[in-house]
Structures are given as structure tokens and as C-alpha cells.
Amino acid sequence: MKAGWIFLLSSLLVLEASPISFTKAFIYYIPFQFETYEAVTPKNIKEKAKYKIEVDDKNKISALLDLMAGGEKTSSFDTKRVRLLIVFDEGKQQMFVDAAGNVFDGETGYAITAQNFEKLKKLLSELIK
């Protein structure tokens, strides 16, 4: 019985440790400092986005995920000030970021750190060049 539990726990640790790997990301982006006359929501960000970018560089995709990962859980995601939508592997996962750097993954909202928010802005500015 002990061996069964050890196997189960080690299997779960391996699953937890394996990184999420996506091969493609579609980015819909309005620079975070932009203010809009109309609300930009999770439903209309694709139409309202100033930039629409396809990324297939796994390193850049991994960097995006790393920058948006973690952070404190929050309920302050502003559904009327969405500035970024990233759709991974044609809809397998998607993440929204509002103008203040709050992330919503469809289930949980969390605030990314100020340092990661600045790095995210820099990475996005490199991608739109």
C-alpha cells in the first residue's frame, strides 16, 4: 500500500513539474497606457485590438507565460479595461490582462508583480516592431 502512495505522489510531482508547452500564440493587444472611448472587454478585444500578432517562437511564448504566472490572487480584474488577450495553441488556453496588470485566465484572477508587468510591456513592444 505504501508503494502505491509513493508512486501516486511521485507521478503527481512529475506532472506538476513538467512545464506547459505551447507552439503558437495569438496576441491581441492595446498598449496598456491607452484609454479608449468604448469599453474593451474580453468579448470585443479581438475586434478592438490595435495589434494582432502571431508568435511561434517557443522562447517568447514561454517568456509570456512566465511573466504572467503567479502573483497574488485578486478579484479586481477590470472587464471593461482589457488590454491584452493571448490565445495559446488556437484556444487550448487563453489569458487576459487589464490596463492595471491584473490577469484573468478564465477561472482565476491575479495581479502580476510590478516588475513583471514592466517586463511584459517591454516584451510586447519588441513583438510589435
C-alpha positions in Angstrom: 0.0 0.0 0.0 2.9 2.4 0.8 4.5 1.7 -2.5 1.2 2.7 -4.2 1.1 6.0 -2.4 4.7 6.8 -3.2 4.1 6.0 -6.9 1.0 8.2 -6.9 2.8 11.1 -5.3 5.8 10.9 -7.5 3.6 10.8 -10.6 1.8 14.0 -9.4 5.1 15.7 -8.8 6.3 14.9 -12.3 3.1 16.2 -13.8 3.4 19.4 -11.6 7.0 19.9 -12.6 6.5 19.5 -16.3 6.3 22.9 -18.0 3.3 23.9 -20.1 4.5 23.9 -23.7 2.6 25.7 -26.4 3.8 26.0 -30.0 1.8 29.1 -31.1 0.2 32.1 -29.5 -2.1 34.8 -30.9 -1.8 38.2 -29.3 -4.5 40.8 -29.3 -3.0 44.0 -27.8 -3.9 47.6 -27.0 -1.0 49.3 -25.2 -1.7 49.4 -21.5 -1.5 53.2 -21.2 -4.1 53.8 -24.0 -7.5 55.0 -22.8 -10.5 54.2 -25.1 -13.8 55.8 -25.6 -15.6 52.5 -25.6 -15.0 49.7 -23.0 -12.7 47.0 -24.2 -14.0 43.7 -22.8 -13.0 40.0 -23.0 -15.7 39.7 -25.7 -14.5 42.5 -28.0 -10.8 42.7 -27.5 -10.2 40.7 -30.8 -12.0 43.4 -32.8 -10.7 46.4 -30.8 -7.0 45.4 -30.6 -4.5 47.8 -32.2 -2.0 45.0 -32.7 -2.7 41.4 -33.7 0.4 39.3 -33.6 1.1 35.6 -34.2 4.0 34.2 -32.3 5.5 30.8 -32.9 8.8 31.3 -31.1 8.7 28.9 -28.1 11.1 31.0 -26.1 8.9 34.1 -26.5 5.8 32.1 -25.7 7.5 30.7 -22.6 8.6 34.2 -21.5 5.0 35.4 -21.9 3.8 32.6 -19.7 6.5 33.2 -17.1 5.8 36.9 -16.8 2.0 36.3 -16.3 2.4 33.4 -13.9 1.9 33.6 -10.2 1.1 36.8 -8.4 -1.4 37.4 -5.7 -5.0 36.3 -6.3 -7.2 39.2 -6.9 -10.8 39.9 -7.8 -10.0 43.4 -9.2 -9.7 42.3 -12.9 -11.4 45.1 -14.8 -13.5 43.6 -17.5 -14.0 47.0 -19.2 -10.3 47.8 -19.5 -8.9 44.7 -21.1 -5.7 45.5 -23.0 -4.3 42.1 -23.8 -5.6 38.7 -24.8 -3.2 35.8 -25.5 -4.7 32.7 -27.1 -2.3 29.7 -26.9 -2.4 26.9 -29.4 -5.7 28.0 -31.1 -7.7 28.2 -27.9 -6.3 25.5 -25.6 -5.7 28.3 -23.1 -6.3 32.0 -23.1 -5.3 34.8 -20.7 -6.5 38.4 -20.4 -4.6 41.3 -18.9 -6.3 44.6 -17.9 -4.8 48.0 -18.0 -3.6 47.7 -14.4 -1.7 44.4 -14.9 -4.4 42.1 -13.5 -4.5 38.7 -15.2 -7.6 36.6 -15.7 -7.2 33.1 -17.1 -10.9 32.2 -17.3 -11.1 30.9 -13.8 -8.8 32.9 -11.5 -7.7 36.5 -11.3 -4.3 37.5 -10.0 -2.1 40.6 -10.1 1.3 40.2 -11.7 4.2 42.0 -9.9 5.1 45.5 -11.0 8.5 44.2 -12.2 6.9 41.5 -14.4 4.3 44.0 -15.7 7.1 46.2 -16.9 8.9 43.3 -18.5 5.7 42.2 -20.2 5.3 45.7 -21.6 8.8 45.6 -22.9 8.4 42.2 -24.5 5.2 43.2 -26.2 6.8 46.4 -27.6 9.6 44.2 -29.1 7.0 41.9 -30.6 5.1 44.7 -32.4 8.2 46.2 -34.1 
